[in-house]
């Protein structure tokens, strides 16, 4: 299972969903789906833009767990 820690990185950078949405160029609705872990996929270009905006690595946002509970 892939765990999305986007909310953690946003909190560390003190960035709102609206702010990140503007920097990345995707809707707040789509970012919200990603943030809540309900997304089925993410484009590398989107991941790249998020990492650039938050000044982080993909591993700071995405985490693998072989446990089915979050």
C-alpha positions as CSV (number, residue, x, y, z in Angstrom):
1,X,0.0,0.0,0.0
2,X,1.2,3.5,-0.8
3,X,0.8,6.1,1.8
4,X,0.6,9.8,0.7
5,X,2.2,12.2,3.2
6,X,1.4,15.3,1.2
7,X,-0.4,16.9,4.2
8,X,2.7,16.4,6.4
9,X,5.0,18.1,3.9
10,X,2.5,20.9,3.4
11,X,2.4,21.5,7.2
12,X,6.2,21.4,7.4
13,X,6.4,24.1,4.6
14,X,3.4,26.0,6.1
15,X,1.7,25.9,2.7
16,X,-2.0,25.8,2.1
17,X,-3.8,23.6,-0.4
18,X,-4.7,26.7,-2.4
19,X,-1.1,27.9,-2.5
20,X,0.2,24.6,-3.6
21,X,-2.5,24.3,-6.2
22,X,-1.5,27.6,-7.8
23,X,2.2,26.7,-7.7
24,X,1.7,23.2,-9.2
25,X,-1.0,24.1,-11.7
26,X,-3.6,21.5,-10.7
27,X,-7.0,22.0,-9.1
28,X,-7.4,22.0,-5.4
29,X,-10.0,19.2,-5.8
30,X,-7.4,17.0,-7.5
31,X,-4.7,17.9,-4.9
32,X,-7.3,17.1,-2.2
33,X,-7.9,13.7,-3.7
34,X,-4.1,13.1,-3.7
35,X,-3.7,14.4,-0.1
36,X,-6.4,12.1,1.3
37,X,-4.8,9.1,-0.3
38,X,-7.8,8.4,-2.6
39,X,-5.9,8.9,-5.9
40,X,-5.3,5.8,-8.0
41,X,-2.3,7.3,-9.8
42,X,-0.1,10.4,-10.1
43,X,1.8,11.7,-13.1
44,X,5.5,12.1,-12.8
45,X,5.2,15.6,-14.0
46,X,2.7,16.4,-11.2
47,X,5.0,14.7,-8.6
48,X,7.9,16.7,-10.0
49,X,6.0,20.0,-9.7
50,X,4.9,19.2,-6.1
51,X,8.4,18.3,-5.1
52,X,9.7,21.5,-6.7
53,X,7.0,23.6,-4.9
54,X,7.6,21.9,-1.5
55,X,11.4,21.6,-2.0
56,X,11.3,17.9,-1.1
57,X,12.0,14.4,-2.5
58,X,9.3,12.0,-3.8
59,X,10.1,9.8,-0.8
60,X,9.0,12.6,1.5
61,X,5.5,12.5,-0.1
62,X,5.1,8.8,-1.0
63,X,5.8,5.9,1.4
64,X,5.3,2.2,0.9
65,X,3.8,0.0,3.6
66,X,3.0,-3.7,3.3
67,X,0.5,-3.3,6.1
68,X,-3.0,-2.6,4.8
69,X,-3.9,-0.2,7.6
70,X,-2.8,3.4,7.5
